[in-house]
Amino acid sequence: MGIGEKLLAEIEKCRVAMIQSAAATSFSADNVVALSSQLDHLLNQYDRHIKEGY
């Protein structure tokens, strides 16, 4: 599994965790905000990876 595939798996795992946490609490809960920030970071990493041409 390459870096891109690993990042996509991490992105999906984080996205699911964020959605589940938001459903159980609220969108403004500290853990949801932290997961959202983590997801943003992962998406930015993936975007940089794609722009570099793998």
Sine and cosine of phi, psi and omega as CSV:
sin_phi,cos_phi,sin_psi,cos_psi,sin_omega,cos_omega
0.00,0.00,0.80,-0.60,-0.02,-1.00
-0.99,0.14,0.05,-1.00,-0.03,-1.00
-0.88,0.48,-0.68,0.73,0.00,-1.00
-0.88,0.48,-0.68,0.74,0.00,-1.00
-0.92,0.38,-0.62,0.79,0.04,-1.00
-0.90,0.43,-0.68,0.74,0.03,-1.00
-0.90,0.44,-0.68,0.74,0.03,-1.00
-0.88,0.48,-0.64,0.77,0.03,-1.00
-0.91,0.42,-0.67,0.74,0.04,-1.00
-0.91,0.42,-0.65,0.76,0.03,-1.00
-0.87,0.49,-0.74,0.68,-0.02,-1.00
-0.90,0.43,-0.67,0.74,0.01,-1.00
-0.88,0.47,-0.70,0.71,0.00,-1.00
-0.92,0.40,-0.66,0.75,0.00,-1.00
-0.87,0.49,-0.72,0.70,0.00,-1.00
-0.89,0.45,-0.70,0.72,0.01,-1.00
-0.88,0.48,-0.65,0.76,0.01,-1.00
-0.91,0.42,-0.70,0.71,0.00,-1.00
-0.90,0.45,-0.69,0.72,0.01,-1.00
-0.90,0.43,-0.68,0.74,0.02,-1.00
-0.90,0.43,-0.67,0.74,0.01,-1.00
-0.91,0.42,-0.60,0.80,0.02,-1.00
-0.93,0.36,-0.53,0.85,-0.03,-1.00
-1.00,0.10,-0.42,0.91,-0.03,-1.00
-0.83,-0.55,-0.96,-0.27,0.08,-1.00
-0.44,-0.90,0.28,-0.96,-0.01,-1.00
-0.92,0.40,-0.35,0.94,-0.03,-1.00
-0.99,-0.16,0.09,1.00,0.04,-1.00
-0.90,0.44,0.56,-0.83,-0.07,-1.00
-0.82,0.58,-0.69,0.73,-0.03,-1.00
-0.93,0.37,-0.55,0.84,0.03,-1.00
-0.93,0.36,-0.67,0.75,0.04,-1.00
-0.90,0.44,-0.65,0.76,0.03,-1.00
-0.90,0.43,-0.67,0.74,0.04,-1.00
-0.91,0.41,-0.60,0.80,0.05,-1.00
-0.89,0.45,-0.67,0.74,0.04,-1.00
-0.90,0.43,-0.67,0.74,0.03,-1.00
-0.89,0.45,-0.66,0.75,0.02,-1.00
-0.89,0.45,-0.68,0.74,0.06,-1.00
-0.85,0.53,-0.70,0.71,0.00,-1.00
-0.88,0.48,-0.72,0.69,0.01,-1.00
-0.89,0.45,-0.66,0.75,0.02,-1.00
-0.90,0.43,-0.63,0.78,0.05,-1.00
-0.91,0.42,-0.66,0.75,0.06,-1.00
-0.87,0.50,-0.71,0.70,-0.01,-1.00
-0.89,0.45,-0.68,0.74,0.01,-1.00
-0.88,0.48,-0.70,0.71,0.05,-1.00
-0.88,0.47,-0.65,0.76,0.00,-1.00
-0.88,0.48,-0.70,0.71,0.00,-1.00
-0.91,0.42,-0.68,0.73,-0.03,-1.00
-0.91,0.40,-0.45,0.89,0.03,-1.00
-0.98,0.19,-0.11,0.99,0.06,-1.00
0.98,0.18,0.58,0.81,0.00,-1.00
0.92,0.39,0.00,0.00,0.00,0.00
